[in-house]
């Protein structure tokens, strides 16, 4: 996403030159090599990014991270993927990001929290642990992940938060976020975000979740293959322009990041020494991962009128010599800037680098920040296929919705291949029923310490479970 920004946007970024290459075999000398190019357009199919796949990409046949196995791992899935994983976008294909990198700050050493897929990394963003998960654990999804979150810390300190979602709030993976006391923290993005920003009513922490299902008239904007990244650019543009026009602009720090690298090449070795296990949990068989190394770099941009133009941030200065910027840096920094009295969530956010200094260099907010960002042209030339089957990630969101809807793991759909349209309709309905049931329970005077239950279509006290 950002590698080619080095060439024409910000030369000091640790980006790419085109001389970065991978061999089709890390075990055979003289094997054909494929080098990085700037002709990425529309990405389909989705490269591998499971725990096992990332291990192969990062290590190849070595015992240390050489970043040499991306092509070899891609070839194990499909011949078509070998060149695709070695492509990057030209800056002009990502005009919103190019503008934000010029105007604000980019991190060129921000890593995913573990070498694995989406959901475990997302769990680190708000709780600094995945509670031992290196993949998508369906049994854990039923009860909800039990760890404490930064949302809980904010609430304990009398501060507010809000989750603005478009299909489904994936933060409902956390057990605590299903509690009735938080039921009014979830808002439909299109109905609420612009209104809250315009009225200066955004909470201390706002989370914006993209649209995950690709429909005609409602395109996915999460940048997940096979979705057009142009729509992701439009979402970031809309969020930025909404914040820029808000009376809260001078009190705002916008963070744009990705959960993991998606299987695409990077040349920067992943940190693999002196990384603390967050909470003593070990990953499942056969790897029994000790959470002692990070994942691949991900694009991370920060925006605020308190940020110097063209800032590039690499390594943090602490709190330990081995500290790095990774997803746990977000709760660590939130704790610091809001002076939260709660303890750190885990050993990982206590270790992670914090970034409060990004907004500490100026003595007054800038007045030259652009009010409007560039327009964005779509990169995909074909129409959206609403009958397409689900990606693994989309299937996981459906499973989460099924838990909220009381269907557990959607046994009634096992013999039916859900389409993207089917899934979108099911997910939106499940979330709506879940939230409405919780709100009705609160109106009926249910105990706020309870958790919204597994059959939210009911609106009686029997729908509430400890």
C-alpha positions, -999 to 999 in steps of 0.1 A, spaced: 0 0 0 27 25 10 60 10 -3 61 31 -35 54 64 -16 92 65 -11 97 72 -48 76 103 -53 59 113 -20 83 109 9 119 97 2 127 91 38 101 63 41 116 28 44 98 18 12 108 0 -20 130 6 -50 120 -23 -72 152 -42 -65 135 -63 -38 130 -99 -50 120 -133 -39 130 -167 -53 104 -192 -64 123 -216 -41 142 -208 -10 158 -243 -10 173 -242 -45 202 -220 -55 198 -202 -89 160 -205 -89 139 -179 -108 133 -147 -90 103 -123 -90 109 -87 -81 87 -61 -66 67 -40 -91 44 -10 -90 15 -23 -111 -9 -35 -85 -45 -28 -95 -74 -51 -86 -65 -79 -62 -81 -113 -66 -77 -140 -53 -67 -135 -17 -32 -146 -8 -24 -168 22 -20 -153 56 -27 -180 81 -2 -186 109 15 -213 89 16 -193 57 31 -163 74 58 -185 89 67 -197 54 67 -162 40 89 -147 67 114 -175 73 116 -193 40 140 -221 47 160 -201 73 158 -200 111 157 -162 111 133 -138 93 147 -133 58 114 -122 42 123 -146 14 94 -170 12 65 -149 -1 67 -162 -37 74 -198 -27 44 -198 -3 21 -181 -29 31 -208 -55 20 -235 -31 -16 -220 -34 -17 -209 -71 6 -200 -99 -14 -168 -103 -5 -155 -69 33 -156 -73 35 -123 -91 5 -108 -74 20 -109 -39 50 -89 -53 30 -60 -66 25 -26 -49 2 4 -57 15 35 -74 9 66 -52 -15 80 -78 -37 49 -74 -40 58 -37 -45 96 -38 -60 99 -3 -31 80 13 -6 100 -8 -21 132 4 -22 121 41 14 109 40 25 143 26 4 163 51 7 143 83 25 112 97 33 78 84 48 49 105 72 28 85 79 3 113 45 -6 126 40 -43 128 10 -66 133 9 -81 168 14 -117 157 23 -136 125 -13 -147 117 -47 -138 103 -72 -110 109 -92 -116 140 -63 -125 164 -46 -93 153 -77 -73 158 -81 -86 193 -47 -71 201 -58 -36 189 -81 -31 219 -69 -57 244 -31 -63 238 -37 -100 235 -56 -126 215 -60 -148 246 -39 -176 230 -56 -175 196 -35 -177 165 -65 -184 142 -102 -180 143 -115 -201 172 -152 -207 168 -157 -222 203 -142 -190 219 -165 -169 197 -196 -184 213 -187 -172 248 -168 -142 237 -131 -135 243 -127 -129 281 -98 -105 283 -101 -69 296 -102 -42 269 -92 -6 266 -130 1 264 -133 -12 299 -104 9 311 -120 41 296 -154 32 312 -137 27 346 -122 61 343 -155 78 334 -147 83 297 -169 74 268 -164 54 236 -184 46 205 -182 20 178 -195 32 144 -202 1 122 -215 -5 87 -223 -43 86 -213 -57 120 -191 -45 149 -163 -71 152 -156 -57 187 -184 -79 198 -159 -107 197 -151 -95 232 -173 -109 260 -173 -76 279 -185 -56 249 -217 -77 250 -226 -63 284 -258 -43 287 -239 -13 301 -223 -9 267 -253 -16 245 -258 21 236 -221 25 225 -228 9 191 -240 31 162 -247 27 125 -219 47 108 -241 63 82 -267 75 106 -246 87 135 -209 94 128 -213 126 107 -240 139 131 -219 134 162 -188 149 145 -208 179 133 -223 185 167 -190 181 185 -203 150 203 -177 124 193 -166 103 224 -131 101 238 -125 70 216 -143 64 183 -139 32 164 -150 31 127 -155 -3 111 -157 -5 73 -182 -23 51 -172 -59 47 -197 -72 20 -195 -61 -16 -229 -52 -30 -242 -31 -58 -249 4 -45 -231 -5 -12 -195 -15 -21 -172 -30 4 -146 -5 16 -124 -27 38 -96 -32 12 -99 -70 16 -94 -89 -16 -115 -91 -38 -127 -56 -30 -117 -24 -48 -93 -4 -27 -107 27 -43 -137 24 -21 -114 21 10 -98 54 -1 -132 70 -3 -141 59 32 -109 74 46 -115 106 26 -151 108 40 -139 102 76 -111 128 73 -133 155 57 -160 149 84 -134 153 112 -118 183 95 -151 201 95 -159 191 131 -156 216 160 -135 188 176 -109 188 149 -82 205 171 -87 178 197 -86 148 173 -60 122 164 -71 99 135 -53 65 132 -56 45 100 -41 10 102 -46 -26 90 -49 -57 111 -23 -77 91 -4 -78 59 -27 -101 39 1 -123 25 17 -95 4 55 -91 3 75 -69 26 112 -65 29 116 -54 65 123 -84 88 97 -90 115 109 -85 151 115 -119 167 136 -114 199 127 -101 233 90 -99 225 70 -105 257 41 -130 258 11 -109 268 -5 -130 294 10 -165 296 -14 -180 270 2 -204 244 -12 -210 210 -28 -243 201 -12 -274 185 6 -281 164 28 -250 168 22 -240 205 32 -205 196 45 -185 226 36 -150 211 72 -141 212 75 -126 177 55 -100 158 39 -102 124 47 -84 92 46 -46 88 12 -30 81 4 5 68 -3 30 96 -10 67 91 -18 93 117 -37 125 112 -40 156 134 -36 194 132 -9 189 159 13 168 135 41 183 115 38 180 78 56 151 62 64 133 95 79 98 92 82 77 124 103 45 126 114 29 159 101 40 193 125 52 220 111 28 247 99 17 271 124 -11 266 153 -14 241 134 -40 221 100 -22 221 83 -18 187 52 -1 173 25 -27 170 -13 -29 176 -8 -29 214 7 5 210 -29 18 206 -42 9 240 -8 17 255 -10 52 241 -47 57 250 -38 48 286 -10 74 286 -27 103 269 -59 100 290 -39 92 322 -60 62 329 -57 49 364 -62 13 353 -32 -11 350 -18 -20 316 -40 -46 300 -11 -72 295 26 -74 294 24 -66 257 10 -31 259 33 -24 288 61 -32 264 49 -16 232 61 17 219 37 47 224 32 75 200 19 105 220 49 124 208 35 126 173 12 153 185 36 169 210 60 188 187 39 218 178 29 246 202 -4 253 184 -26 234 159 -19 239 122 -44 260 102 -32 248 68 -46 213 69 -66 205 37 -103 207 41 -109 183 11 -88 154 -1 -84 143 -37 -111 124 -55 -107 87 -61 -113 66 -92 -122 29 -89 -95 4 -99 -118 -25 -107 -133 -26 -142 -158 -53 -136 -191 -52 -117 -197 -66 -82 -208 -103 -80 -233 -105 -52 -237 -142 -57 -200 -148 -50 -192 -172 -21 -178 -158 12 -141 -153 20 -128 -169 52 -130 -136 69 -166 -129 58 -176 -164 70 -162 -156 104 -183 -124 106 -213 -145 97 -204 -169 125 -202 -140 150 -236 -128 138 -250 -163 143 -239 -162 179 -255 -128 185 -286 -141 167 -289 -173 189 -282 -196 159 -248 -207 175 -228 -218 145 -254 -216 118 -260 -254 115 -290 -246 93 -266 -231 67 -240 -258 66 -255 -274 35 -261 -241 18 -234 -220 4 -242 -184 15 -237 -157 -11 -223 -123 -2 -258 -108 -5 -273 -136 18 -245 -129 43 -250 -92 44 -287 -95 49 -283 -121 77 -255 -101 95 -273 -68 94 -305 -85 107 -287 -103 135 -269 -72 147 -300 -51 146 -320 -77 166 -291 -82 191 -288 -44 198 -325 -38 200 -330 -67 224 -303 -53 246 -318 -18 246 -352 -32 254 -337 -52 283 -322 -20 297 -356 -2 293 -371 -31 313 -347 -26 341 -324 -55 336 -292 -57 357 -265 -38 339 -238 -63 349 -253 -90 327 -245 -99 291 -269 -98 262 -278 -134 256 -279 -159 228 -315 -153 217 -317 -115 213 -349 -117 191 -367 -120 225 -372 -89 245 -379 -103 279 -356 -108 308 -352 -145 298 -330 -132 269 -303 -121 294 -275 -144 306 -247 -140 330 
